[in-house]
Amino acid sequence: MIDVPEWLDRLAARAVHTPVPHGLRPPARGGRRAAVLMLFGEGPDGPDLLLIQRSSRGRRHAGQPAFPGGGVDPEDDGPVGAALREAEEETGIDPAGVKVLCTLPELFVWHSDNRVTPVIGWWHTPVAVYAAAPDEVDSVERVPIAELVDPANRIVLRTPTGHRGPAFKVRGLLVWGFTAMVLDAVLREGGLERPWDTDRVEDLPPDVLDLAARG
């Protein structure tokens, strides 16, 4: 039997009830099925989360920090199988070292026409990770939860259209967009969020905007 930390058991139990924001509600039909892996582990600096930085050479979401993941292929065992397979291909994790705890409600990413199912897992047997698919991933980072919930690392990011959303500044990464929205909701519903200044608003940096405009 694999022991799961109490804090993560509690987070997973609460996260399945995370309400889907209006802007991420799937349409009645259409969209490609996809999945991402929210992989929590115990790292050298305490509990952490695995994130990738997508290749700056990519056509979609270029240079953006994200959860490992991608499209659900016919041979996958649904979203769980896809999330584990994609994470292995992108970061070199061993799926046998992951205990899947739950899946979250499906979310729709309008920009890329993807119906995304987040999968939460416990990394009970971690291995060294790296950019295993260099054409798709620039780097891989284990980000401590303590840094993600640190109020000093949290901002509201404003795009040129005026849209505002949560963002995280951690380990040299600017986590924003879909990934930040999911992460913000899961940390809050899981009871890990610390009070932070939601009036701290910054504009999306021009270089990040240029990469995002490719898609």
C-alpha positions in Angstrom: 0.0 0.0 0.0 1.3 3.4 -1.0 1.1 6.1 1.7 -0.1 9.5 0.5 0.6 12.6 2.7 -2.4 13.8 4.6 -2.2 17.3 3.1 -2.3 15.9 -0.5 -5.2 13.4 0.3 -7.1 16.4 1.7 -6.2 18.5 -1.4 -7.4 15.8 -3.8 -10.6 15.2 -1.9 -11.5 18.9 -2.1 -10.1 19.6 -5.6 -12.6 17.3 -7.3 -15.3 19.8 -6.2 -13.5 22.8 -7.7 -16.1 24.8 -9.6 -15.3 25.3 -13.3 -14.9 29.1 -14.1 -17.2 30.4 -16.7 -14.4 31.1 -19.1 -13.3 27.4 -19.0 -16.6 25.7 -19.3 -16.6 23.2 -22.2 -19.1 23.6 -25.1 -21.7 21.0 -25.7 -19.6 19.5 -28.5 -16.3 19.9 -30.3 -12.8 20.2 -29.1 -9.9 17.7 -28.8 -9.6 15.6 -25.7 -6.4 16.3 -23.7 -5.0 15.8 -20.2 -2.4 17.3 -17.9 -0.7 15.9 -14.9 -0.5 17.8 -11.6 2.3 15.8 -10.1 3.0 16.5 -6.4 6.1 15.1 -4.7 8.4 15.5 -1.7 11.5 17.3 -3.0 14.7 18.6 -1.3 12.8 21.8 -0.3 9.6 20.1 0.9 6.4 19.3 -1.0 6.6 20.4 -4.6 4.9 20.4 -8.0 6.4 19.4 -11.4 6.2 22.1 -14.1 7.6 22.3 -17.5 8.5 25.3 -19.7 7.4 24.8 -23.2 9.8 25.3 -26.0 10.1 28.9 -27.2 10.2 27.4 -30.7 6.7 25.9 -30.4 3.7 27.1 -32.4 1.2 27.0 -29.4 1.8 28.2 -25.9 5.5 28.9 -26.8 7.7 29.4 -23.8 4.9 29.1 -21.3 5.3 27.2 -18.0 2.7 24.4 -17.9 1.8 21.1 -16.4 3.1 18.1 -18.5 0.4 16.8 -20.8 -1.1 16.7 -24.2 -3.8 15.1 -26.4 -5.5 11.9 -25.5 -4.6 9.3 -28.2 -6.8 6.3 -29.1 -4.4 3.8 -27.4 -4.4 5.8 -24.1 -6.5 4.6 -21.2 -8.4 7.8 -21.3 -7.1 11.1 -19.7 -5.2 9.3 -16.9 -3.2 7.2 -19.4 -2.6 10.3 -21.6 -1.4 12.4 -18.7 1.1 9.8 -17.5 2.3 9.0 -21.1 2.8 12.7 -22.0 4.6 13.4 -18.7 7.0 10.5 -19.3 7.7 11.7 -22.8 8.2 15.3 -21.8 10.1 14.9 -18.4 11.3 11.3 -18.1 9.2 10.4 -15.1 8.4 6.7 -14.6 4.6 6.3 -14.5 5.0 3.3 -12.2 6.3 5.8 -9.6 3.0 7.8 -9.6 -0.2 7.1 -7.7 -3.1 8.8 -9.4 -5.4 10.3 -6.8 -8.2 11.9 -8.8 -9.3 13.7 -12.0 -10.8 17.2 -12.0 -13.7 18.4 -14.0 -13.0 18.9 -17.7 -11.9 22.4 -18.7 -12.0 24.0 -22.2 -9.1 26.0 -23.5 -10.7 28.1 -26.3 -7.4 29.3 -27.7 -6.3 25.8 -28.6 -9.7 24.0 -28.9 -8.7 21.5 -26.2 -11.0 19.8 -23.6 -8.5 19.3 -20.8 -8.8 16.9 -17.8 -6.4 17.7 -15.0 -5.1 14.6 -13.3 -3.7 14.8 -9.7 -0.9 12.4 -8.8 1.4 11.6 -5.9 5.0 11.0 -6.9 5.9 8.3 -4.4 9.1 7.2 -6.3 10.6 10.2 -7.9 13.4 10.0 -10.5 15.6 12.7 -12.0 13.7 14.7 -14.6 14.8 16.6 -17.6 13.6 18.1 -20.9 13.1 14.7 -22.5 11.4 16.1 -25.6 13.6 19.1 -26.5 11.5 20.1 -29.5 8.6 20.5 -27.1 10.1 21.4 -23.7 12.9 23.8 -22.8 13.2 22.9 -19.1 11.6 21.0 -16.2 11.3 22.4 -12.7 10.2 21.0 -9.3 8.6 24.0 -7.7 8.1 23.9 -3.9 4.6 24.5 -2.8 5.9 26.9 -0.2 7.1 29.2 -3.0 3.8 28.9 -4.9 1.7 30.0 -1.9 4.2 32.7 -0.8 2.2 36.0 -1.1 5.4 37.7 -2.4 5.3 35.4 -5.5 1.7 36.1 -6.4 0.3 38.7 -8.8 -2.6 39.5 -11.0 -1.5 39.6 -14.6 -3.3 41.9 -17.1 -3.2 41.3 -20.8 -3.5 44.0 -23.5 -7.2 43.1 -23.9 -7.8 44.0 -20.2 -8.3 40.4 -19.1 -6.9 39.8 -15.6 -5.9 36.4 -14.1 -3.8 35.0 -11.3 -0.1 34.4 -11.9 2.9 33.1 -10.0 6.6 34.3 -10.2 8.7 31.3 -9.1 12.1 29.9 -9.9 12.5 32.3 -12.8 9.2 31.3 -14.3 6.1 33.4 -14.9 3.2 31.0 -14.5 0.1 32.5 -16.0 -3.0 31.7 -18.2 -4.7 28.3 -18.1 -2.0 26.7 -15.8 -2.1 29.5 -13.3 -5.9 29.5 -13.2 -6.0 25.7 -12.5 -3.2 26.0 -9.9 -4.8 29.0 -8.2 -8.1 27.1 -7.9 -6.6 23.8 -6.7 -4.4 25.5 -4.0 -7.4 27.5 -2.8 -9.8 24.6 -2.7 -7.1 22.4 -1.2 -6.7 24.8 1.7 -3.1 25.6 0.9 -3.5 29.2 -0.3 -2.2 32.0 1.9 -3.8 35.5 1.8 -2.1 37.6 -0.9 -2.5 41.1 -2.4 -5.0 40.8 -5.3 -4.5 44.5 -6.0 -0.9 43.8 -7.1 -1.5 44.0 -10.9 1.2 43.8 -13.5 1.0 43.8 -17.3 2.0 40.8 -19.4 5.6 41.4 -20.4 6.2 42.2 -24.1 8.4 39.2 -24.7 5.9 36.8 -23.2 3.1 38.5 -25.2 5.2 38.0 -28.4 5.6 34.3 -27.8 1.9 33.9 -26.9 0.8 35.7 -30.1 2.3 32.8 -32.2 -0.6 30.5 -31.5 
